[in-house]
Amino acid sequence: MIQHKDISDTKLRTKLKAEVIVFGGNKNLKIYGKLDCKSGRRMKRENRVFFISEKEALQNNFRPCGHCMKTDYKKWKDGVI
């Protein structure tokens, strides 16, 4: 898990272009989602974290976003994941 406040904008752009970072999340709400999610783009920089995989997000006890990951959110809500 990479906290947005701990990475420079240049390094972040490089990792995004190389598709090393594929998910973003809110560390306070413990929600992760796709990088292009409207909900995710509104969060404050100090609350934003990045993940290299969905597995990493789940290992850190984050849940899927209900807006951009509806299918995964429903599975999480039903207790499948």
PDB file of N, CA, C and O in Angstrom:
ATOM      1  N   MET A   1       0.852  -1.171   0.000  1.00  0.00           N
ATOM      2  CA  MET A   1       0.000   0.000   0.000  1.00  0.00           C
ATOM      3  C   MET A   1       0.898   1.234   0.000  1.00  0.00           C
ATOM      4  O   MET A   1       1.811   1.357   0.816  1.00  0.00           O
ATOM      5  N   ILE A   2       0.620   2.137  -0.926  1.00  0.00           N
ATOM      6  CA  ILE A   2       1.386   3.372  -1.058  1.00  0.00           C
ATOM      7  C   ILE A   2       0.472   4.543  -0.703  1.00  0.00           C
ATOM      8  O   ILE A   2      -0.592   4.704  -1.301  1.00  0.00           O
ATOM      9  N   GLN A   3       0.879   5.348   0.256  1.00  0.00           N
ATOM     10  CA  GLN A   3       0.084   6.525   0.602  1.00  0.00           C
ATOM     11  C   GLN A   3       0.424   7.653  -0.354  1.00  0.00           C
ATOM     12  O   GLN A   3       1.594   7.892  -0.653  1.00  0.00           O
ATOM     13  N   HIS A   4      -0.593   8.342  -0.829  1.00  0.00           N
ATOM     14  CA  HIS A   4      -0.404   9.405  -1.811  1.00  0.00           C
ATOM     15  C   HIS A   4       0.535  10.488  -1.289  1.00  0.00           C
ATOM     16  O   HIS A   4       1.335  11.037  -2.047  1.00  0.00           O
ATOM     17  N   LYS A   5       0.440  10.790  -0.016  1.00  0.00           N
ATOM     18  CA  LYS A   5       1.284  11.845   0.552  1.00  0.00           C
ATOM     19  C   LYS A   5       2.758  11.455   0.599  1.00  0.00           C
ATOM     20  O   LYS A   5       3.619  12.319   0.762  1.00  0.00           O
ATOM     21  N   ASP A   6       3.060  10.152   0.459  1.00  0.00           N
ATOM     22  CA  ASP A   6       4.432   9.662   0.558  1.00  0.00           C
ATOM     23  C   ASP A   6       5.111   9.438  -0.795  1.00  0.00           C
ATOM     24  O   ASP A   6       6.249   8.972  -0.841  1.00  0.00           O
ATOM     25  N   ILE A   7       4.430   9.762  -1.893  1.00  0.00           N
ATOM     26  CA  ILE A   7       5.015   9.542  -3.212  1.00  0.00           C
ATOM     27  C   ILE A   7       4.967  10.845  -4.010  1.00  0.00           C
ATOM     28  O   ILE A   7       3.976  11.574  -3.972  1.00  0.00           O
ATOM     29  N   SER A   8       6.029  11.120  -4.717  1.00  0.00           N
ATOM     30  CA  SER A   8       6.066  12.347  -5.524  1.00  0.00           C
ATOM     31  C   SER A   8       5.141  12.189  -6.732  1.00  0.00           C
ATOM     32  O   SER A   8       4.837  11.075  -7.158  1.00  0.00           O
ATOM     33  N   ASP A   9       4.706  13.309  -7.266  1.00  0.00           N
ATOM     34  CA  ASP A   9       3.823  13.276  -8.430  1.00  0.00           C
ATOM     35  C   ASP A   9       4.501  12.610  -9.625  1.00  0.00           C
ATOM     36  O   ASP A   9       3.850  11.901 -10.393  1.00  0.00           O
ATOM     37  N   THR A  10       5.796  12.833  -9.783  1.00  0.00           N
ATOM     38  CA  THR A  10       6.544  12.237 -10.890  1.00  0.00           C
ATOM     39  C   THR A  10       6.579  10.718 -10.776  1.00  0.00           C
ATOM     40  O   THR A  10       6.311  10.011 -11.747  1.00  0.00           O
ATOM     41  N   LYS A  11       6.912  10.218  -9.584  1.00  0.00           N
ATOM     42  CA  LYS A  11       6.957   8.766  -9.372  1.00  0.00           C
ATOM     43  C   LYS A  11       5.567   8.148  -9.532  1.00  0.00           C
ATOM     44  O   LYS A  11       5.422   7.052 -10.073  1.00  0.00           O
ATOM     45  N   LEU A  12       4.555   8.861  -9.058  1.00  0.00           N
ATOM     46  CA  LEU A  12       3.188   8.363  -9.178  1.00  0.00           C
ATOM     47  C   LEU A  12       2.806   8.234 -10.654  1.00  0.00           C
ATOM     48  O   LEU A  12       2.277   7.200 -11.062  1.00  0.00           O
ATOM     49  N   ARG A  13       3.062   9.258 -11.450  1.00  0.00           N
ATOM     50  CA  ARG A  13       2.747   9.215 -12.881  1.00  0.00           C
ATOM     51  C   ARG A  13       3.470   8.065 -13.568  1.00  0.00           C
ATOM     52  O   ARG A  13       2.896   7.380 -14.415  1.00  0.00           O
ATOM     53  N   THR A  14       4.729   7.856 -13.202  1.00  0.00           N
ATOM     54  CA  THR A  14       5.510   6.761 -13.793  1.00  0.00           C
ATOM     55  C   THR A  14       4.877   5.416 -13.473  1.00  0.00           C
ATOM     56  O   THR A  14       4.750   4.566 -14.354  1.00  0.00           O
ATOM     57  N   LYS A  15       4.483   5.218 -12.231  1.00  0.00           N
ATOM     58  CA  LYS A  15       3.870   3.950 -11.820  1.00  0.00           C
ATOM     59  C   LYS A  15       2.500   3.763 -12.466  1.00  0.00           C
ATOM     60  O   LYS A  15       2.126   2.639 -12.800  1.00  0.00           O
ATOM     61  N   LEU A  16       1.755   4.842 -12.645  1.00  0.00           N
ATOM     62  CA  LEU A  16       0.454   4.753 -13.295  1.00  0.00           C
ATOM     63  C   LEU A  16       0.604   4.388 -14.772  1.00  0.00           C
ATOM     64  O   LEU A  16      -0.125   3.534 -15.277  1.00  0.00           O
ATOM     65  N   LYS A  17       1.542   5.029 -15.462  1.00  0.00           N
ATOM     66  CA  LYS A  17       1.771   4.733 -16.880  1.00  0.00           C
ATOM     67  C   LYS A  17       2.251   3.306 -17.084  1.00  0.00           C
ATOM     68  O   LYS A  17       1.883   2.663 -18.067  1.00  0.00           O
ATOM     69  N   ALA A  18       3.062   2.808 -16.171  1.00  0.00           N
ATOM     70  CA  ALA A  18       3.573   1.436 -16.258  1.00  0.00           C
ATOM     71  C   ALA A  18       2.544   0.422 -15.750  1.00  0.00           C
ATOM     72  O   ALA A  18       2.789  -0.784 -15.773  1.00  0.00           O
ATOM     73  N   GLU A  19       1.413   0.911 -15.301  1.00  0.00           N
ATOM     74  CA  GLU A  19       0.321   0.087 -14.751  1.00  0.00           C
ATOM     75  C   GLU A  19       0.772  -0.754 -13.567  1.00  0.00           C
ATOM     76  O   GLU A  19       0.297  -1.872 -13.369  1.00  0.00           O
ATOM     77  N   VAL A  20       1.699  -0.202 -12.779  1.00  0.00           N
ATOM     78  CA  VAL A  20       2.118  -0.843 -11.529  1.00  0.00           C
ATOM     79  C   VAL A  20       1.027  -0.633 -10.486  1.00  0.00           C
ATOM     80  O   VAL A  20       0.705  -1.539  -9.717  1.00  0.00           O
ATOM     81  N   ILE A  21       0.464   0.571 -10.468  1.00  0.00           N
ATOM     82  CA  ILE A  21      -0.641   0.903  -9.571  1.00  0.00           C
ATOM     83  C   ILE A  21      -1.937   0.736 -10.350  1.00  0.00           C
ATOM     84  O   ILE A  21      -2.118   1.356 -11.399  1.00  0.00           O
ATOM     85  N   VAL A  22      -2.840  -0.098  -9.844  1.00  0.00           N
ATOM     86  CA  VAL A  22      -4.085  -0.351 -10.570  1.00  0.00           C
ATOM     87  C   VAL A  22      -5.345   0.002  -9.777  1.00  0.00           C
ATOM     88  O   VAL A  22      -6.427   0.100 -10.354  1.00  0.00           O
ATOM     89  N   PHE A  23      -5.217   0.190  -8.478  1.00  0.00           N
ATOM     90  CA  PHE A  23      -6.366   0.542  -7.646  1.00  0.00           C
ATOM     91  C   PHE A  23      -6.001   1.670  -6.697  1.00  0.00           C
ATOM     92  O   PHE A  23      -4.847   1.813  -6.295  1.00  0.00           O
ATOM     93  N   GLY A  24      -6.990   2.464  -6.348  1.00  0.00           N
ATOM     94  CA  GLY A  24      -6.832   3.509  -5.352  1.00  0.00           C
ATOM     95  C   GLY A  24      -7.822   3.270  -4.233  1.00  0.00           C
ATOM     96  O   GLY A  24      -8.809   2.556  -4.412  1.00  0.00           O
ATOM     97  N   GLY A  25      -7.563   3.865  -3.080  1.00  0.00           N
ATOM     98  CA  GLY A  25      -8.469   3.663  -1.960  1.00  0.00           C
ATOM     99  C   GLY A  25      -8.468   4.825  -1.003  1.00  0.00           C
ATOM    100  O   GLY A  25      -7.621   5.715  -1.067  1.00  0.00           O
ATOM    101  N   ASN A  26      -9.445   4.795  -0.110  1.00  0.00           N
ATOM    102  CA  ASN A  26      -9.570   5.791   0.942  1.00  0.00           C
ATOM    103  C   ASN A  26      -9.180   5.112   2.247  1.00  0.00           C
ATOM    104  O   ASN A  26      -9.862   4.192   2.700  1.00  0.00           O
ATOM    105  N   LYS A  27      -8.075   5.565   2.858  1.00  0.00           N
ATOM    106  CA  LYS A  27      -7.561   4.883   4.055  1.00  0.00           C
ATOM    107  C   LYS A  27      -8.478   5.045   5.257  1.00  0.00           C
ATOM    108  O   LYS A  27      -8.473   4.192   6.145  1.00  0.00           O
ATOM    109  N   ASN A  28      -9.264   6.112   5.313  1.00  0.00           N
ATOM    110  CA  ASN A  28     -10.164   6.302   6.448  1.00  0.00           C
ATOM    111  C   ASN A  28     -11.418   5.440   6.333  1.00  0.00           C
ATOM    112  O   ASN A  28     -11.880   4.871   7.321  1.00  0.00           O
ATOM    113  N   LEU A  29     -11.963   5.348   5.127  1.00  0.00           N
ATOM    114  CA  LEU A  29     -13.185   4.572   4.913  1.00  0.00           C
ATOM    115  C   LEU A  29     -12.914   3.104   4.606  1.00  0.00           C
ATOM    116  O   LEU A  29     -13.824   2.275   4.641  1.00  0.00           O
ATOM    117  N   LYS A  30     -11.633   2.784   4.298  1.00  0.00           N
ATOM    118  CA  LYS A  30     -11.218   1.416   3.964  1.00  0.00           C
ATOM    119  C   LYS A  30     -11.967   0.894   2.739  1.00  0.00           C
ATOM    120  O   LYS A  30     -12.453  -0.237   2.723  1.00  0.00           O
ATOM    121  N   ILE A  31     -12.048   1.757   1.701  1.00  0.00           N
ATOM    122  CA  ILE A  31     -12.695   1.406   0.443  1.00  0.00           C
ATOM    123  C   ILE A  31     -11.659   1.518  -0.665  1.00  0.00           C
ATOM    124  O   ILE A  31     -10.875   2.467  -0.678  1.00  0.00           O
ATOM    125  N   TYR A  32     -11.641   0.557  -1.607  1.00  0.00           N
ATOM    126  CA  TYR A  32     -10.757   0.654  -2.763  1.00  0.00           C
ATOM    127  C   TYR A  32     -11.589   0.558  -4.035  1.00  0.00           C
ATOM    128  O   TYR A  32     -12.688   0.002  -4.039  1.00  0.00           O
ATOM    129  N   GLY A  33     -11.045   1.109  -5.110  1.00  0.00           N
ATOM    130  CA  GLY A  33     -11.751   1.061  -6.384  1.00  0.00           C
ATOM    131  C   GLY A  33     -10.833   1.362  -7.544  1.00  0.00           C
ATOM    132  O   GLY A  33      -9.616   1.475  -7.394  1.00  0.00           O
ATOM    133  N   LYS A  34     -11.449   1.490  -8.709  1.00  0.00           N
ATOM    134  CA  LYS A  34     -10.707   1.778  -9.930  1.00  0.00           C
ATOM    135  C   LYS A  34     -10.208   3.219  -9.893  1.00  0.00           C
ATOM    136  O   LYS A  34     -10.808   4.076  -9.245  1.00  0.00           O
ATOM    137  N   LEU A  35      -9.126   3.472 -10.582  1.00  0.00           N
ATOM    138  CA  LEU A  35      -8.510   4.791 -10.556  1.00  0.00           C
ATOM    139  C   LEU A  35      -9.360   5.857 -11.237  1.00  0.00           C
ATOM    140  O   LEU A  35      -9.192   7.042 -10.950  1.00  0.00           O
ATOM    141  N   ASP A  36     -10.262   5.472 -12.129  1.00  0.00           N
ATOM    142  CA  ASP A  36     -11.096   6.452 -12.818  1.00  0.00           C
ATOM    143  C   ASP A  36     -12.462   6.658 -12.163  1.00  0.00           C
ATOM    144  O   ASP A  36     -13.331   7.306 -12.745  1.00  0.00           O
ATOM    145  N   CYS A  37     -12.657   6.123 -10.980  1.00  0.00           N
ATOM    146  CA  CYS A  37     -13.934   6.244 -10.262  1.00  0.00           C
ATOM    147  C   CYS A  37     -14.175   7.697  -9.841  1.00  0.00           C
ATOM    148  O   CYS A  37     -13.279   8.357  -9.314  1.00  0.00           O
ATOM    149  N   LYS A  38     -15.388   8.182 -10.081  1.00  0.00           N
ATOM    150  CA  LYS A  38     -15.729   9.558  -9.707  1.00  0.00           C
ATOM    151  C   LYS A  38     -15.627   9.761  -8.196  1.00  0.00           C
ATOM    152  O   LYS A  38     -15.181  10.816  -7.745  1.00  0.00           O
ATOM    153  N   SER A  39     -16.023   8.793  -7.432  1.00  0.00           N
ATOM    154  CA  SER A  39     -15.939   8.901  -5.970  1.00  0.00           C
ATOM    155  C   SER A  39     -14.493   9.014  -5.507  1.00  0.00           C
ATOM    156  O   SER A  39     -14.181   9.796  -4.609  1.00  0.00           O
ATOM    157  N   GLY A  40     -13.635   8.248  -6.110  1.00  0.00           N
ATOM    158  CA  GLY A  40     -12.222   8.248  -5.730  1.00  0.00           C
ATOM    159  C   GLY A  40     -11.509   9.539  -6.072  1.00  0.00           C
ATOM    160  O   GLY A  40     -10.606   9.966  -5.352  1.00  0.00           O
ATOM    161  N   ARG A  41     -11.909  10.156  -7.162  1.00  0.00           N
ATOM    162  CA  ARG A  41     -11.246  11.391  -7.571  1.00  0.00           C
ATOM    163  C   ARG A  41     -11.572  12.563  -6.655  1.00  0.00           C
ATOM    164  O   ARG A  41     -10.849  13.560  -6.647  1.00  0.00           O
ATOM    165  N   ARG A  42     -12.648  12.457  -5.886  1.00  0.00           N
ATOM    166  CA  ARG A  42     -13.058  13.548  -4.999  1.00  0.00           C
ATOM    167  C   ARG A  42     -12.373  13.509  -3.645  1.00  0.00           C
ATOM    168  O   ARG A  42     -12.434  14.495  -2.910  1.00  0.00           O
ATOM    169  N   MET A  43     -11.726  12.416  -3.288  1.00  0.00           N
ATOM    170  CA  MET A  43     -11.167  12.310  -1.939  1.00  0.00           C
ATOM    171  C   MET A  43      -9.916  13.180  -1.768  1.00  0.00           C
ATOM    172  O   MET A  43      -9.234  13.525  -2.732  1.00  0.00           O
ATOM    173  N   LYS A  44      -9.651  13.509  -0.538  1.00  0.00           N
ATOM    174  CA  LYS A  44      -8.485  14.327  -0.211  1.00  0.00           C
ATOM    175  C   LYS A  44      -7.210  13.515  -0.391  1.00  0.00           C
ATOM    176  O   LYS A  44      -7.194  12.300  -0.193  1.00  0.00           O
ATOM    177  N   ARG A  45      -6.155  14.204  -0.766  1.00  0.00           N
ATOM    178  CA  ARG A  45      -4.853  13.565  -1.009  1.00  0.00           C
ATOM    179  C   ARG A  45      -4.355  12.817   0.226  1.00  0.00           C
ATOM    180  O   ARG A  45      -3.802  11.724   0.100  1.00  0.00           O
ATOM    181  N   GLU A  46      -4.540  13.384   1.411  1.00  0.00           N
ATOM    182  CA  GLU A  46      -4.034  12.737   2.629  1.00  0.00           C
ATOM    183  C   GLU A  46      -4.781  11.446   2.980  1.00  0.00           C
ATOM    184  O   GLU A  46      -4.297  10.649   3.784  1.00  0.00           O
ATOM    185  N   ASN A  47      -5.954  11.239   2.384  1.00  0.00           N
ATOM    186  CA  ASN A  47      -6.729  10.022   2.634  1.00  0.00           C
ATOM    187  C   ASN A  47      -6.522   8.959   1.557  1.00  0.00           C
ATOM    188  O   ASN A  47      -6.947   7.816   1.730  1.00  0.00           O
ATOM    189  N   ARG A  48      -5.874   9.320   0.444  1.00  0.00           N
ATOM    190  CA  ARG A  48      -5.747   8.435  -0.711  1.00  0.00           C
ATOM    191  C   ARG A  48      -4.551   7.495  -0.563  1.00  0.00           C
ATOM    192  O   ARG A  48      -3.461   7.901  -0.161  1.00  0.00           O
ATOM    193  N   VAL A  49      -4.791   6.225  -0.901  1.00  0.00           N
ATOM    194  CA  VAL A  49      -3.734   5.211  -0.942  1.00  0.00           C
ATOM    195  C   VAL A  49      -3.839   4.476  -2.273  1.00  0.00           C
ATOM    196  O   VAL A  49      -4.878   4.515  -2.931  1.00  0.00           O
ATOM    197  N   PHE A  50      -2.765   3.811  -2.661  1.00  0.00           N
ATOM    198  CA  PHE A  50      -2.734   3.076  -3.924  1.00  0.00           C
ATOM    199  C   PHE A  50      -2.326   1.634  -3.681  1.00  0.00           C
ATOM    200  O   PHE A  50      -1.573   1.333  -2.755  1.00  0.00           O
ATOM    201  N   PHE A  51      -2.839   0.743  -4.532  1.00  0.00           N
ATOM    202  CA  PHE A  51      -2.545  -0.687  -4.427  1.00  0.00           C
ATOM    203  C   PHE A  51      -2.058  -1.221  -5.768  1.00  0.00           C
ATOM    204  O   PHE A  51      -2.477  -0.752  -6.826  1.00  0.00           O
ATOM    205  N   ILE A  52      -1.178  -2.197  -5.710  1.00  0.00           N
ATOM    206  CA  ILE A  52      -0.686  -2.815  -6.942  1.00  0.00           C
ATOM    207  C   ILE A  52      -1.611  -3.933  -7.415  1.00  0.00           C
ATOM    208  O   ILE A  52      -1.517  -4.376  -8.560  1.00  0.00           O
ATOM    209  N   SER A  53      -2.505  -4.391  -6.535  1.00  0.00           N
ATOM    210  CA  SER A  53      -3.444  -5.445  -6.919  1.00  0.00           C
ATOM    211  C   SER A  53      -4.668  -5.418  -6.006  1.00  0.00           C
ATOM    212  O   SER A  53      -4.661  -4.814  -4.933  1.00  0.00           O
ATOM    213  N   GLU A  54      -5.692  -6.078  -6.460  1.00  0.00           N
ATOM    214  CA  GLU A  54      -6.906  -6.207  -5.647  1.00  0.00           C
ATOM    215  C   GLU A  54      -6.614  -7.057  -4.411  1.00  0.00           C
ATOM    216  O   GLU A  54      -7.158  -6.813  -3.334  1.00  0.00           O
ATOM    217  N   LYS A  55      -5.757  -8.049  -4.579  1.00  0.00           N
ATOM    218  CA  LYS A  55      -5.374  -8.913  -3.458  1.00  0.00           C
ATOM    219  C   LYS A  55      -4.748  -8.096  -2.334  1.00  0.00           C
ATOM    220  O   LYS A  55      -5.045  -8.316  -1.159  1.00  0.00           O
ATOM    221  N   GLU A  56      -3.883  -7.155  -2.695  1.00  0.00           N
ATOM    222  CA  GLU A  56      -3.244  -6.303  -1.692  1.00  0.00           C
ATOM    223  C   GLU A  56      -4.280  -5.463  -0.942  1.00  0.00           C
ATOM    224  O   GLU A  56      -4.184  -5.298   0.274  1.00  0.00           O
ATOM    225  N   ALA A  57      -5.260  -4.938  -1.658  1.00  0.00           N
ATOM    226  CA  ALA A  57      -6.312  -4.137  -1.025  1.00  0.00           C
ATOM    227  C   ALA A  57      -7.111  -4.986  -0.032  1.00  0.00           C
ATOM    228  O   ALA A  57      -7.395  -4.551   1.085  1.00  0.00           O
ATOM    229  N   LEU A  58      -7.463  -6.179  -0.447  1.00  0.00           N
ATOM    230  CA  LEU A  58      -8.231  -7.073   0.434  1.00  0.00           C
ATOM    231  C   LEU A  58      -7.408  -7.496   1.651  1.00  0.00           C
ATOM    232  O   LEU A  58      -7.950  -7.619   2.749  1.00  0.00           O
ATOM    233  N   GLN A  59      -6.112  -7.719   1.467  1.00  0.00           N
ATOM    234  CA  GLN A  59      -5.243  -8.094   2.587  1.00  0.00           C
ATOM    235  C   GLN A  59      -5.146  -6.974   3.621  1.00  0.00           C
ATOM    236  O   GLN A  59      -4.912  -7.227   4.803  1.00  0.00           O
ATOM    237  N   ASN A  60      -5.330  -5.733   3.163  1.00  0.00           N
ATOM    238  CA  ASN A  60      -5.293  -4.593   4.070  1.00  0.00           C
ATOM    239  C   ASN A  60      -6.683  -4.242   4.604  1.00  0.00           C
ATOM    240  O   ASN A  60      -6.890  -3.159   5.150  1.00  0.00           O
ATOM    241  N   ASN A  61      -7.633  -5.170   4.441  1.00  0.00           N
ATOM    242  CA  ASN A  61      -8.997  -5.045   4.964  1.00  0.00           C
ATOM    243  C   ASN A  61      -9.786  -3.887   4.354  1.00  0.00           C
ATOM    244  O   ASN A  61     -10.579  -3.239   5.036  1.00  0.00           O
ATOM    245  N   PHE A  62      -9.559  -3.631   3.056  1.00  0.00           N
ATOM    246  CA  PHE A  62     -10.354  -2.656   2.325  1.00  0.00           C
ATOM    247  C   PHE A  62     -11.482  -3.397   1.621  1.00  0.00           C
ATOM    248  O   PHE A  62     -11.334  -4.565   1.263  1.00  0.00           O
ATOM    249  N   ARG A  63     -12.607  -2.717   1.424  1.00  0.00           N
ATOM    250  CA  ARG A  63     -13.730  -3.321   0.711  1.00  0.00           C
ATOM    251  C   ARG A  63     -13.874  -2.671  -0.658  1.00  0.00           C
ATOM    252  O   ARG A  63     -13.429  -1.540  -0.850  1.00  0.00           O
ATOM    253  N   PRO A  64     -14.495  -3.371  -1.623  1.00  0.00           N
ATOM    254  CA  PRO A  64     -14.682  -2.809  -2.959  1.00  0.00           C
ATOM    255  C   PRO A  64     -15.643  -1.619  -2.948  1.00  0.00           C
ATOM    256  O   PRO A  64     -16.555  -1.547  -2.125  1.00  0.00           O
ATOM    257  N   CYS A  65     -15.423  -0.697  -3.870  1.00  0.00           N
ATOM    258  CA  CYS A  65     -16.274   0.481  -4.024  1.00  0.00           C
ATOM    259  C   CYS A  65     -17.637   0.064  -4.594  1.00  0.00           C
ATOM    260  O   CYS A  65     -17.711  -0.749  -5.515  1.00  0.00           O
ATOM    261  N   GLY A  66     -18.680   0.615  -4.050  1.00  0.00           N
ATOM    262  CA  GLY A  66     -20.028   0.312  -4.530  1.00  0.00           C
ATOM    263  C   GLY A  66     -20.386   1.009  -5.821  1.00  0.00           C
ATOM    264  O   GLY A  66     -21.395   0.662  -6.435  1.00  0.00           O
ATOM    265  N   HIS A  67     -19.602   1.977  -6.259  1.00  0.00           N
ATOM    266  CA  HIS A  67     -19.895   2.719  -7.486  1.00  0.00           C
ATOM    267  C   HIS A  67     -19.200   2.105  -8.698  1.00  0.00           C
ATOM    268  O   HIS A  67     -19.855   1.807  -9.697  1.00  0.00           O
ATOM    269  N   CYS A  68     -17.900   1.913  -8.626  1.00  0.00           N
ATOM    270  CA  CYS A  68     -17.146   1.461  -9.801  1.00  0.00           C
ATOM    271  C   CYS A  68     -16.918  -0.056  -9.828  1.00  0.00           C
ATOM    272  O   CYS A  68     -16.490  -0.598 -10.847  1.00  0.00           O
ATOM    273  N   MET A  69     -17.201  -0.736  -8.724  1.00  0.00           N
ATOM    274  CA  MET A  69     -16.974  -2.185  -8.650  1.00  0.00           C
ATOM    275  C   MET A  69     -18.218  -2.871  -8.090  1.00  0.00           C
ATOM    276  O   MET A  69     -18.147  -3.606  -7.104  1.00  0.00           O
ATOM    277  N   LYS A  70     -19.345  -2.623  -8.726  1.00  0.00           N
ATOM    278  CA  LYS A  70     -20.640  -3.080  -8.204  1.00  0.00           C
ATOM    279  C   LYS A  70     -20.707  -4.588  -7.979  1.00  0.00           C
ATOM    280  O   LYS A  70     -21.231  -5.039  -6.960  1.00  0.00           O
ATOM    281  N   THR A  71     -20.184  -5.367  -8.915  1.00  0.00           N
ATOM    282  CA  THR A  71     -20.232  -6.832  -8.776  1.00  0.00           C
ATOM    283  C   THR A  71     -19.407  -7.302  -7.584  1.00  0.00           C
ATOM    284  O   THR A  71     -19.866  -8.116  -6.783  1.00  0.00           O
ATOM    285  N   ASP A  72     -18.180  -6.781  -7.473  1.00  0.00           N
ATOM    286  CA  ASP A  72     -17.317  -7.159  -6.347  1.00  0.00           C
ATOM    287  C   ASP A  72     -17.883  -6.657  -5.025  1.00  0.00           C
ATOM    288  O   ASP A  72     -17.777  -7.335  -4.004  1.00  0.00           O
ATOM    289  N   TYR A  73     -18.485  -5.469  -5.044  1.00  0.00           N
ATOM    290  CA  TYR A  73     -19.100  -4.931  -3.827  1.00  0.00           C
ATOM    291  C   TYR A  73     -20.233  -5.841  -3.359  1.00  0.00           C
ATOM    292  O   TYR A  73     -20.359  -6.127  -2.168  1.00  0.00           O
ATOM    293  N   LYS A  74     -21.063  -6.297  -4.316  1.00  0.00           N
ATOM    294  CA  LYS A  74     -22.178  -7.175  -3.951  1.00  0.00           C
ATOM    295  C   LYS A  74     -21.655  -8.481  -3.354  1.00  0.00           C
ATOM    296  O   LYS A  74     -22.209  -8.984  -2.376  1.00  0.00           O
ATOM    297  N   LYS A  75     -20.587  -9.030  -3.942  1.00  0.00           N
ATOM    298  CA  LYS A  75     -19.986 -10.250  -3.388  1.00  0.00           C
ATOM    299  C   LYS A  75     -19.472 -10.003  -1.975  1.00  0.00           C
ATOM    300  O   LYS A  75     -19.662 -10.836  -1.089  1.00  0.00           O
ATOM    301  N   TRP A  76     -18.821  -8.857  -1.761  1.00  0.00           N
ATOM    302  CA  TRP A  76     -18.306  -8.504  -0.430  1.00  0.00           C
ATOM    303  C   TRP A  76     -19.457  -8.374   0.552  1.00  0.00           C
ATOM    304  O   TRP A  76     -19.392  -8.881   1.672  1.00  0.00           O
ATOM    305  N   LYS A  77     -20.509  -7.691   0.125  1.00  0.00           N
ATOM    306  CA  LYS A  77     -21.658  -7.450   0.997  1.00  0.00           C
ATOM    307  C   LYS A  77     -22.353  -8.767   1.369  1.00  0.00           C
ATOM    308  O   LYS A  77     -22.831  -8.932   2.491  1.00  0.00           O
ATOM    309  N   ASP A  78     -22.400  -9.690   0.419  1.00  0.00           N
ATOM    310  CA  ASP A  78     -23.033 -10.998   0.660  1.00  0.00           C
ATOM    311  C   ASP A  78     -22.110 -11.962   1.394  1.00  0.00           C
ATOM    312  O   ASP A  78     -22.504 -13.085   1.709  1.00  0.00           O
ATOM    313  N   GLY A  79     -20.867 -11.522   1.668  1.00  0.00           N
ATOM    314  CA  GLY A  79     -19.931 -12.358   2.429  1.00  0.00           C
ATOM    315  C   GLY A  79     -19.169 -13.371   1.613  1.00  0.00           C
ATOM    316  O   GLY A  79     -18.564 -14.285   2.172  1.00  0.00           O
ATOM    317  N   VAL A  80     -19.185 -13.227   0.281  1.00  0.00           N
ATOM    318  CA  VAL A  80     -18.464 -14.167  -0.575  1.00  0.00           C
ATOM    319  C   VAL A  80     -16.964 -13.907  -0.529  1.00  0.00           C
ATOM    320  O   VAL A  80     -16.171 -14.848  -0.560  1.00  0.00           O
ATOM    321  N   ILE A  81     -16.561 -12.614  -0.453  1.00  0.00           N
ATOM    322  CA  ILE A  81     -15.133 -12.300  -0.319  1.00  0.00           C
ATOM    323  C   ILE A  81     -14.838 -11.749   1.046  1.00  0.00           C
ATOM    324  O   ILE A  81     -13.688 -11.427   1.346  1.00  0.00           O
TER     325      ILE A  81
END
